Amino acid sequence: MDRYPRFDTMPIGTRWRAGSAGKTRADTDPWTGETLTEIPQANADDLDEAYQAAAAAQAKWAARPPAERASVMRAAADVMTRRKEEITDWLVHETGGTVAKSELEWSMVRSVLWEAAAMPHHVEGKIMPSDIPGKESRVYRRPAGVVAVISPWNFPMQLSNRSVAPALAVGNAVVLKPAGDTPVTGGLLLARIFEEAGLPTGLLSVLIGSGSDIGDAIVAHPTPKVVSFTGSTQVGEGIGQKAALKRTALELGGNGPAVILDDADLDTAVDASIFGSFFHQGQICMIANRLIVDTSVYDKFVDRFVARARGLRVGDPSDPDTQLGPIINESQLESIQDKLRRAQDEGAELLCGGEPVGPTGLGLPPHVLTATNDAATAREEVFGPVMTVIRADDEADALRLANDTPYGLSSAVFTRDLERGVGFARRIEAGMTHVNDSPVNDDANTAFGGEKASGVGRFGGMWAVDEFTTEHWISIQHEPRQYAI
């Protein structure tokens, strides 16, 4: 099977073409620095064309039988299977993800497509009771219309597709803006997959462009009824303001605590915490940003955790033995190093670390610090291979520390007493808590979402049916009634 053609155009409305902004951005491999492709960027006129085409195509798509929309989702999953090597190769070279990370992301995208294939038959209405004689109340559920999706660079294909596939499956059209660092895996590759699966033209446009050219416009444009965004809290707050009366689904920043209670199985806790701290170089919103450890097991846990962290291999992500690849770009590396410097200036003790390595100097070794909850690496989202370990006096103190953050995305607790773990989990202020498992949830068909400054709404599973549809109440008066004026 031939690979897809060079990704130097984008699907805008009904055809693939170059953007009209008059400037081009190079898409590079963060490990080698090699240019993967160069893409002429889109502007606001391109965006308007995409929205017009989406609105024109959406009504016919929504009118198709559910089985037809479901068949496109299944066909896209089959394309994923046939093109696994091509897709994972792009994920390795564009995102800097290891082979293990890229294969996990590929499997999550395919799982979401299979889940989306069931969604067209779950767009259900209801009959509501009425207190007025002879009156019937029906509630019809229908597609929202056109959905705007803005996705990040860290898990680009999954974090685009978890909104794109469900939105299309229940009858919407989508305009997608992927991150500038990952335009292919975040959007263009996904568009080719849906095209090969038989999705009608106009239903999915992908716009590659700068924030100043299309970032605000994709949200403020009058056409989309729903805006789905995954990214930082700061940007998410701005999107919430610009979206005005549109519905928003926002998964934002995190500062996830993983709590190790006094009766935890330390082998399990260390294994899960290493994965939950350093998988994909810590560049995951659900990553453990803090390890909160009961004082009775603190020393043993720290010794084991540091020993494991020091043994992790940093290198070329295309090598199957590599465990940590590069940071996505120089700006992100500088941000991580700034937090490390400030934490140590504030009194944090660095137990292991190292200087950046690799052809581009973006391969950052794992860093482990011990500190209080107030250190820069503990109070701020690091988004890198950095873990801060915090000592807790007891269970009550651990809960206080876990909740002492404006964020509330993912979290974890480790204990041999499962009911104790569930009780503790229910008191954590977060959208997701995992008992005896990593805070990085790799189950693609469950609900993802946060509380507090970590977001609004839920992504994943059948929750997506609610996010991308709307209800219409229609009442029918079967018998004449008397009206009092």
C-alpha positions as CSV (number, residue, x, y, z in Angstrom):
1,M,0.0,0.0,0.0
2,D,1.4,3.4,-0.9
3,R,1.8,6.0,1.8
4,Y,-0.3,9.1,1.8
5,P,1.0,11.9,-0.4
6,R,3.2,14.6,1.1
7,F,1.4,16.7,3.6
8,D,1.9,20.2,2.2
9,T,-1.7,21.0,1.6
10,M,-4.8,20.8,3.9
11,P,-8.5,20.0,3.4
12,I,-10.3,23.3,3.3
13,G,-14.0,23.0,2.5
14,T,-14.3,20.6,-0.4
15,R,-10.7,20.3,-1.6
16,W,-7.1,19.9,-0.5
17,R,-5.0,23.0,-1.1
18,A,-2.4,25.4,0.3
19,G,-3.4,28.0,2.8
20,S,-3.7,31.7,1.8
21,A,-1.8,33.4,4.7
22,G,1.3,33.9,2.5
23,K,3.6,32.2,5.0
24,T,4.9,28.7,5.4
25,R,5.8,26.8,8.6
26,A,8.2,23.9,8.7
27,D,7.2,20.8,10.5
28,T,10.3,19.2,12.1
29,D,11.3,16.1,14.0
30,P,12.1,17.2,17.6
31,W,14.8,14.6,18.0
32,T,16.8,15.0,14.7
33,G,15.7,18.4,13.7
34,E,14.8,17.1,10.2
35,T,12.1,18.9,8.3
36,L,9.2,16.5,7.7
37,T,7.1,18.8,5.6
38,E,6.5,22.5,5.0
39,I,2.9,23.8,5.0
40,P,1.6,27.1,3.6
41,Q,-0.5,28.4,6.4
42,A,-4.2,29.2,6.5
43,N,-5.9,32.6,7.2
44,A,-9.3,33.8,8.2
45,D,-10.6,33.6,4.6
46,D,-9.7,29.9,4.5
47,L,-11.4,29.4,7.8
48,D,-14.6,31.1,6.5
49,E,-14.6,28.8,3.5
50,A,-14.2,25.8,5.7
51,Y,-17.1,26.8,7.9
52,Q,-19.4,27.6,4.9
53,A,-18.6,24.1,3.4
54,A,-19.2,22.5,6.8
55,A,-22.6,24.1,7.3
56,A,-23.6,23.2,3.7
57,A,-22.6,19.5,4.1
58,Q,-23.9,19.0,7.7
59,A,-27.6,18.8,7.1
60,K,-27.3,16.0,4.5
61,W,-24.9,14.1,6.7
62,A,-27.2,14.3,9.7
63,A,-30.1,13.0,7.5
64,R,-28.3,9.9,6.6
65,P,-29.3,6.7,8.4
66,P,-27.3,6.0,11.5
67,A,-25.9,2.8,10.0
68,E,-24.3,4.8,7.2
69,R,-22.5,7.1,9.6
70,A,-21.5,4.1,11.7
71,S,-20.0,2.4,8.7
72,V,-17.7,5.3,8.0
73,M,-16.4,5.1,11.6
74,R,-15.8,1.3,11.2
75,A,-14.1,1.9,7.9
76,A,-11.8,4.5,9.4
77,A,-10.9,2.0,12.2
78,D,-10.0,-0.5,9.4
79,V,-7.8,2.1,7.7
80,M,-6.0,2.6,11.0
81,T,-5.3,-1.1,11.1
82,R,-4.0,-1.3,7.6
83,R,-1.8,1.8,8.0
84,K,-0.6,1.1,11.5
85,E,3.1,1.3,10.6
86,E,2.7,4.5,8.6
87,I,0.7,6.1,11.4
88,T,3.0,5.1,14.3
89,D,6.0,6.3,12.2
90,W,4.5,9.7,11.9
91,L,3.7,9.8,15.6
92,V,7.3,8.9,16.5
93,H,8.9,11.4,14.2
94,E,6.5,14.4,14.6
95,T,5.7,14.2,18.3
96,G,9.0,12.7,19.6
97,G,7.0,9.9,21.2
98,T,8.6,6.6,21.8
99,V,7.6,3.5,19.9
100,A,5.6,2.4,23.0
101,K,3.8,5.8,23.3
102,S,3.1,5.9,19.5
103,E,1.6,2.4,19.5
104,L,-0.5,3.3,22.5
105,E,-1.8,6.4,20.8
106,W,-2.6,4.5,17.7
107,S,-4.6,1.9,19.6
108,M,-6.5,4.6,21.5
109,V,-7.5,6.4,18.2
110,R,-8.7,3.1,16.8
111,S,-10.7,2.3,19.9
112,V,-12.4,5.7,19.8
113,L,-13.4,5.0,16.2
114,W,-15.0,1.7,17.1
115,E,-16.8,3.4,20.0
116,A,-17.9,6.2,17.7
117,A,-19.4,3.5,15.4
118,A,-22.0,2.8,18.1
119,M,-22.9,6.4,18.8
120,P,-25.3,7.0,15.9
121,H,-27.7,4.5,17.4
122,H,-27.5,6.1,20.8
123,V,-28.9,9.5,19.8
124,E,-32.1,9.0,21.7
125,G,-35.1,11.2,22.5
126,K,-37.7,10.8,25.2
127,I,-41.3,11.3,26.1
128,M,-41.9,13.5,29.1
129,P,-45.0,13.5,31.3
130,S,-47.4,16.5,31.1
131,D,-49.9,17.8,33.7
132,I,-52.1,19.3,31.0
133,P,-54.9,17.0,29.8
134,G,-54.4,15.9,26.2
135,K,-50.9,17.2,25.9
136,E,-47.9,15.2,24.9
137,S,-44.3,16.3,25.4
138,R,-41.5,14.9,23.2
139,V,-37.8,15.7,23.4
140,Y,-35.9,15.1,20.2
141,R,-32.1,14.9,20.3
142,R,-30.3,16.2,17.2
143,P,-26.7,17.1,16.1
144,A,-25.5,20.5,17.3
145,G,-24.5,21.4,13.8
146,V,-20.9,22.5,13.2
147,V,-18.2,21.7,15.8
148,A,-14.9,23.5,16.2
149,V,-12.1,21.4,17.6
150,I,-8.8,22.7,18.8
151,S,-6.2,20.1,19.9
152,P,-2.7,20.1,21.5
153,W,0.6,18.6,20.4
154,N,1.3,16.0,23.1
155,F,-1.2,13.3,22.1
156,P,-2.3,15.0,18.9
157,M,-4.1,12.3,17.0
158,Q,-6.0,11.0,20.0
159,L,-6.9,14.4,21.4
160,S,-8.2,15.5,18.0
161,N,-10.0,12.3,17.2
162,R,-11.8,11.9,20.6
163,S,-13.8,14.9,19.6
164,V,-13.7,14.6,15.8
165,A,-15.0,11.0,15.5
166,P,-17.9,11.3,18.0
167,A,-19.0,14.7,16.6
168,L,-19.1,13.3,13.0
169,A,-20.7,10.0,14.1
170,V,-23.7,11.8,15.6
171,G,-24.2,13.9,12.5
172,N,-22.1,17.1,12.9
173,A,-19.5,18.6,10.6
174,V,-16.1,19.6,12.1
175,V,-13.5,22.2,11.5
176,L,-10.3,21.2,13.2
177,K,-7.3,23.3,14.2
178,P,-4.4,21.1,15.4
179,A,-1.3,22.4,17.2
180,G,1.4,24.0,15.0
181,D,4.0,21.5,16.3
182,T,2.0,18.5,15.2
183,P,-0.1,19.5,12.1
184,V,0.1,16.0,10.4
185,T,-0.7,13.7,13.3
186,G,-3.0,16.2,14.9
187,G,-5.1,16.7,11.8
188,L,-3.9,16.1,8.2
189,L,-3.3,12.4,8.7
190,L,-6.7,12.0,10.4
191,A,-8.3,13.8,7.5
192,R,-6.7,11.4,5.0
193,I,-7.9,8.4,7.1
194,F,-11.5,9.7,7.1
195,E,-11.3,10.5,3.4
196,E,-10.2,6.9,2.6
197,A,-13.0,5.6,4.9
198,G,-15.6,7.4,2.7
199,L,-16.5,10.5,4.7
200,P,-18.2,13.0,2.3
201,T,-16.3,16.1,1.4
202,G,-16.9,19.3,3.3
203,L,-17.6,17.5,6.6
204,L,-14.0,17.7,8.0
205,S,-11.7,20.7,7.3
206,V,-8.3,21.0,8.9
207,L,-6.8,24.4,9.2
208,I,-3.1,24.8,9.9
209,G,-2.3,28.4,10.9
210,S,-1.0,30.7,13.5
211,G,-3.1,31.8,16.5
212,S,-3.0,35.4,15.3
213,D,-4.4,34.4,11.9
214,I,-7.1,31.9,12.9
215,G,-6.8,31.1,16.6
216,D,-9.4,33.6,17.8
217,A,-11.5,33.4,14.6
218,I,-12.1,29.7,14.8
219,V,-13.9,30.3,18.1
220,A,-15.5,33.6,17.5
221,H,-16.9,32.7,14.0
222,P,-20.7,32.6,14.1
223,T,-21.0,29.1,12.5
224,P,-19.8,26.6,15.1
225,K,-22.3,25.7,17.9
226,V,-19.8,23.8,20.0
227,V,-16.1,24.5,20.7
228,S,-14.0,21.6,21.9
229,F,-10.6,22.5,23.2
230,T,-7.8,20.6,24.9
231,G,-4.8,22.7,26.2
232,S,-3.7,25.1,28.8
233,T,-5.9,26.7,31.4
234,Q,-4.8,30.2,30.3
235,V,-5.8,29.6,26.7
236,G,-8.9,27.8,27.7
237,E,-10.1,30.7,29.8
238,G,-9.6,33.0,26.8
239,I,-11.6,30.5,24.6
240,G,-14.4,30.5,27.1
241,Q,-14.7,34.3,26.8
242,K,-14.4,34.4,23.0
243,A,-17.0,31.6,22.6
244,A,-19.6,33.8,24.2
245,L,-22.9,31.9,24.1
246,K,-21.5,28.8,22.3
247,R,-21.3,25.5,24.2
248,T,-17.8,24.7,25.2
249,A,-16.0,21.4,26.2
250,L,-12.7,22.3,27.7
251,E,-10.0,20.0,29.1
252,L,-7.4,22.2,30.6
253,G,-4.2,22.1,32.7
254,G,-3.5,19.7,35.5
255,N,-1.4,19.3,38.6
256,G,-2.2,15.7,39.4
257,P,-1.3,14.2,42.8
258,A,-0.5,10.5,43.2
259,V,-0.9,9.7,46.9
260,I,0.9,6.8,48.5
261,L,-0.8,5.9,51.8
262,D,0.9,4.1,54.7
263,D,-0.4,0.7,53.7
264,A,0.4,0.9,50.0
265,D,2.1,-1.9,48.1
266,L,5.3,0.0,47.3
267,D,6.3,-2.1,44.3
268,T,2.9,-1.3,42.7
269,A,3.1,2.3,43.7
270,V,6.6,2.8,42.3
271,D,5.8,1.0,39.0
272,A,2.7,3.0,38.4
273,S,4.3,6.3,39.6
274,I,7.3,5.9,37.2
275,F,4.9,5.4,34.3
276,G,2.6,8.2,35.6
277,S,5.5,10.6,36.0
278,F,7.7,10.0,32.9
279,F,5.6,8.4,30.2
280,H,6.0,10.6,27.0
281,Q,8.5,12.7,28.9
282,G,5.8,13.8,31.3
283,Q,4.1,15.8,28.5
284,I,0.6,14.7,29.4
285,C,-2.1,16.8,31.1
286,M,-3.1,13.8,33.3
287,I,0.5,13.1,34.3
288,A,1.4,12.9,38.0
289,N,2.8,16.3,38.8
290,R,3.3,15.5,42.5
291,L,3.9,12.4,44.5
292,I,2.5,12.8,48.0
293,V,3.9,10.0,50.3
294,D,2.9,9.1,53.9
295,T,5.9,9.7,56.2
296,S,5.9,6.1,57.4
297,V,6.9,4.8,53.9
298,Y,8.5,8.0,52.5
299,D,12.2,7.0,52.7
300,K,11.6,3.6,51.3
301,F,9.5,4.9,48.4
302,V,11.9,7.7,47.5
303,D,14.9,5.4,47.4
304,R,13.1,2.9,45.1
305,F,11.6,5.7,42.9
306,V,14.9,7.5,42.4
307,A,16.7,4.3,41.6
308,R,14.1,3.5,38.9
309,A,14.2,7.0,37.5
310,R,18.0,7.0,37.1
311,G,17.7,3.8,35.1
312,L,15.4,5.2,32.4
313,R,16.9,5.4,29.0
314,V,16.7,8.8,27.1
315,G,17.3,8.7,23.4
316,D,16.1,8.3,19.8
317,P,12.4,7.6,20.1
318,S,12.5,5.4,17.0
319,D,14.6,2.9,19.0
320,P,12.2,0.5,20.7
321,D,14.5,0.4,23.8
322,T,14.2,4.2,24.3
323,Q,11.9,5.1,27.3
324,L,12.0,8.9,27.1
325,G,12.3,10.8,23.8
326,P,12.7,14.6,23.3
327,I,10.8,17.5,24.6
328,I,8.6,18.9,21.8
329,N,10.5,22.2,21.3
330,E,13.0,24.6,22.7
331,S,10.4,26.9,24.3
332,Q,8.9,24.0,26.3
333,L,12.4,22.8,27.4
334,E,13.2,26.3,28.6
335,S,9.9,26.4,30.6
336,I,10.7,23.1,32.3
337,Q,14.3,24.2,33.2
338,D,13.0,27.6,34.5
339,K,10.7,25.7,37.0
340,L,13.5,23.5,38.0
341,R,15.8,26.5,38.8
342,R,13.1,28.3,40.7
343,A,12.2,25.1,42.8
344,Q,15.8,24.7,43.8
345,D,16.1,28.4,44.7
346,E,13.1,27.9,46.9
347,G,14.8,25.0,48.8
348,A,13.9,21.9,46.8
349,E,16.5,19.1,46.8
350,L,17.4,17.6,43.4
351,L,18.0,13.8,43.8
352,C,18.6,13.0,40.2
353,G,18.7,14.9,36.9
354,G,21.0,15.7,34.1
355,E,21.7,17.9,31.1
356,P,19.8,17.7,27.8
357,V,21.1,15.3,25.2
358,G,20.5,14.4,21.5
359,P,21.0,16.0,18.1
360,T,18.7,18.9,18.9
361,G,19.5,19.0,22.6
362,L,15.9,18.3,23.6
363,G,16.3,15.0,25.3
364,L,15.9,15.8,29.0
365,P,16.7,13.1,31.5
366,P,14.3,12.4,34.4
367,H,14.5,14.8,37.3
368,V,13.3,14.0,40.8
369,L,13.1,16.5,43.6
370,T,12.0,16.5,47.2
371,A,10.2,19.6,48.3
372,T,7.0,21.1,49.8
373,N,3.8,21.7,48.0
374,D,4.8,25.3,47.5
375,A,7.8,24.6,45.2
376,A,7.5,25.8,41.6
377,T,7.6,22.2,40.3
378,A,4.8,21.3,42.7
379,R,2.5,24.2,42.4
380,E,2.8,24.7,38.6
381,E,2.1,22.3,35.8
382,V,5.6,21.2,34.6
383,F,4.7,19.2,31.5
384,G,8.1,17.5,31.4
385,P,10.0,14.6,33.0
386,V,10.1,16.2,36.4
387,M,8.7,14.8,39.6
388,T,8.4,16.4,43.0
389,V,8.0,14.1,46.0
390,I,6.2,15.6,49.1
391,R,6.1,14.2,52.6
392,A,2.7,13.9,54.2
393,D,2.2,13.5,58.0
394,D,-0.8,11.1,57.7
395,E,-3.9,10.4,55.5
396,A,-5.6,13.7,56.4
397,D,-2.5,15.7,55.6
398,A,-2.1,13.8,52.3
399,L,-5.7,14.7,51.3
400,R,-5.1,18.3,52.2
401,L,-1.9,18.4,50.1
402,A,-3.6,16.7,47.2
403,N,-6.4,19.2,47.1
404,D,-4.2,22.3,47.7
405,T,-4.1,23.3,44.0
406,P,-6.3,25.3,41.7
407,Y,-6.3,22.3,39.3
408,G,-8.5,19.2,39.4
409,L,-7.9,16.9,36.4
410,S,-6.5,13.5,37.2
411,S,-5.2,11.9,40.4
412,A,-4.4,8.5,42.0
413,V,-4.2,6.9,45.4
414,F,-2.3,3.7,46.4
415,T,-3.4,1.5,49.3
416,R,-3.9,-2.2,50.0
417,D,-7.4,-1.5,51.4
418,L,-9.5,-0.9,48.3
419,E,-12.5,0.6,50.1
420,R,-10.2,3.0,52.0
421,G,-8.8,3.9,48.5
422,V,-12.3,4.6,47.1
423,G,-13.2,6.7,50.2
424,F,-10.1,8.7,49.8
425,A,-10.6,9.0,46.0
426,R,-14.1,10.4,46.5
427,R,-12.7,13.3,48.6
428,I,-10.1,14.3,46.0
429,E,-11.3,17.4,44.1
430,A,-10.7,16.0,40.5
431,G,-12.5,14.8,37.5
432,M,-10.7,11.5,37.5
433,T,-9.1,9.4,40.4
434,H,-7.6,6.0,40.0
435,V,-7.1,3.5,42.9
436,N,-3.8,1.6,42.6
437,D,-3.2,2.7,39.1
438,S,-1.4,5.5,37.3
439,P,-3.2,8.9,36.9
440,V,-2.4,8.6,33.2
441,N,-5.6,6.8,32.1
442,D,-5.0,4.9,28.9
443,D,-8.6,3.6,28.6
444,A,-9.8,5.5,25.5
445,N,-13.5,4.9,26.0
446,T,-14.1,6.4,29.4
447,A,-14.9,9.9,30.5
448,F,-12.0,12.4,30.6
449,G,-12.5,15.8,32.2
450,G,-11.6,18.1,35.1
451,E,-12.9,20.2,37.9
452,K,-11.9,23.6,39.1
453,A,-9.3,25.2,36.7
454,S,-8.9,22.0,34.8
455,G,-12.0,22.3,32.6
456,V,-15.6,22.1,31.8
457,G,-17.5,19.1,30.3
458,R,-16.4,15.5,29.7
459,F,-14.6,13.8,26.7
460,G,-14.9,10.2,25.8
461,G,-17.3,7.3,25.7
462,M,-21.0,7.9,25.4
463,W,-20.7,11.3,27.2
464,A,-19.7,12.5,23.8
465,V,-23.3,12.0,22.5
466,D,-24.5,14.6,25.0
467,E,-21.6,17.0,24.2
468,F,-22.2,17.1,20.5
469,T,-26.0,17.0,20.3
470,T,-28.7,19.3,21.6
471,E,-32.3,18.6,22.8
472,H,-35.4,20.1,21.2
473,W,-38.7,20.0,23.2
474,I,-41.8,19.7,21.1
475,S,-45.2,19.6,22.7
476,I,-48.4,18.3,21.0
477,Q,-51.9,19.3,22.2
478,H,-54.1,16.4,21.1
479,E,-57.4,17.8,22.6
480,P,-58.7,21.4,22.6
481,R,-58.0,23.1,25.9
482,Q,-59.3,26.2,27.7
483,Y,-56.8,29.1,28.1
484,A,-57.2,31.5,31.0
485,I,-56.2,35.1,30.2
